[in-house]
Amino acid sequence: MTQVNGTVPADKAQQNTIQPKDNTQLEKKQLSHGERFTQAVEREFSGGVGKIELTSFQRKLCQNYFIKIDAIMKDAESKRLMKAEQYREPLAFTWENINLAKLAVDVIAFSGVGLDPTQPNHINPIPYKNNATSKYDITFIPGYKGTEIKAKKYGLEVPDDVIVELVYSSDKFKQIKKDINNKIETYEFEVLDNFNRGEIVGGFYYHKYFDKPEKNKIRVFSRKDIEKRKPDYASAEFWGGMKDKWEKDPSTGRNKKVGQVEVEGWFDEMAYKTIYKAAYAAITIDSEKIDENYMAVIQKEMESRDDKVMKEINDFANKNEIGFDDEIPAQTPEVIPNATVEEKAEGKTEELKVEETKTGEQLKAPFL
Amino acid sequence: MVLRILGSNSAGNCYILENDTESLLIECGVRIDAILKGLRYNLKKLRGCLISHEHGDHCKAVKDVMAKGISVFATTGTYKGMGIDSSHHRASVIQPGTQFHVGNFRVIPFDVKHDAQQPVGFLINHPETGTVLFVTDTYYVKETFRGLNNIIVECNYSQEILDAKLEAGATPEFLRNRIFKSHMNLATCKDLLLANDLSKVNNIVLIHLSDSNSNAKQFQQEITATTGKKVYVAEAGLTIDFNKQPF
């Protein structure tokens, strides 16, 4: 965007610089980090899998992936640097140390489904060091809301309503299974004491189909079932439980483990999210729906692009004549010089100076 | 003068214009040993190598070519794309629209439309061949060309074949879109030829046919019917008399 008159905010002024070059290139817009990331993702994806056209929404999401991953890496790096050197992971949490090819594939896949890492519980990028490559692989863990979005958008048979409840020790709960006398699977659930419900004993989800109640489905989770889904290295701050207690040792001046302390955590929240996620994860995803949705966008873009290309060809092809003004007679071969565009000094060595370039970007055969 | 074709598809492109006393390499997208063999190991009469753009099927052997002491002619963008320092003593930087000499060959590079950094086509003039148009990897050409005697032109795909393959699921859409905006189809190739004065043209060589979206026989027949000229479909090993005079 060209600012003609008036004041320009400092941050905008940095983004939009006008660089007169020649008559054909009057201005050049500086790309933001997010836009450069999007381009890198496209480039990496193209190099590894094949060229892809991103929708404008996907481009926006790609920038959000950059924002989130960048913040996570910076946070992880500052935590890494806080550690004493002998205990510190030598590999820095920087963009250079990320396996970009893998990241590109994942970002394209998850942004295609519409998951936004900047929204709570959509999807969580987590860096893991891959010792085989000495790079960080960014692993994406879909959150419970992300699982819901995916199921609702692309589910084969999405229930009209999904009910998720935790059951406490004072609640009254009865599951009613489908059988020869009962065509509809259902349950009875009553909270007897709202403000003193006791311990969590389990939970359930219920898929409800308004027009086809015979398809309704209930799944009950015992507390053990819920805890089975707790991650191996779950934080005690979230799930509750025992946590190491550290205190400063006056003799060494360093922290020392002095035992364990119980943390209450947010078990009820975590248990609810676990069942909620299971409720939507149980909905079968129709890959064709994803494909159809994607193909519809692509088809639209393709048609408009075809029209643009045809118009460009009609408008500009075969217009300006060029040629040689005269013809020169053949010279005697013995006096023919070699290169004459820019006479280069003859060197004895034939060793090439090759500019440092990113592997895979150069000398790449087109995928034809 | 003859035109030798060492490769003309996405696996590799390389062409040699050659007479008894001098030769010109156009593209070096095949292995260096194939190039040396194609040149009959005679580097003494080789005047240089023109490279249209940085894709590997057009410049695979560029480092070997330069290492053999052969001068390379390419645009700044192409050198950048190839990862080669353009200040290298074997690297000559060319500008679209600016004529240069390579031995007895006069060359005018011109811009083409391809997904590369600074791709060009070449209008080449030599007393024996007359004016030769070399154009590849572009979905159209802005220019028309004066005084053509021989034409080497890309005819990559047929729109009908491409769309039929897309519909059948044989060609992925991303590939179809890329081809559409980076390579020349049969219809555009015909338009290009008809937009030029073909009265003195002796040979039309169709190059860089897609492996899966073209039909060599059909292309040859249609271009022959359109132009009334002698039309060849390039394939490795083919040698064609390439002179200004028809015989």
Interface residues (C-beta under 8 A of the other chain):
Chain A: G50 K51 I52 E53 M295 I298 M302 R305 D306 V309 E312 I313 F316 A317 N318 K319 N320 E321 I322 G323 F324 E327 I328 P329 A330 Q331 P333 I336 P337 N338 A339 T340 V341 E342 K344 A345 E346 G347 E350 E351 L352 K353 V354 E355 E356 T357 Q362 L363 K364 A365 P366 F367 L368
Chain B: S10 A11 T21 E22 K45 R47 G48 E54 H55 G56 D57 C59 K60 K63 M66 A67 K68 G69 S71 F73 K80 G81 M82 G83 I84 D85 S87 H88 H89 R90 A91 S92 V93 I94 G97 Q99 F100 H101 V102 G103 N104 R106 I108 F110 D115 L123 N125 P127 E128 G130 T131 D137 Y139 Y140 V141 K142 E143 T144 F145 R146 G147 P172 E173 F174 L175 R176 N177 R178 I179 F180 K181 S182 H183 T188 D191 L192 A195 N196 S210 D211
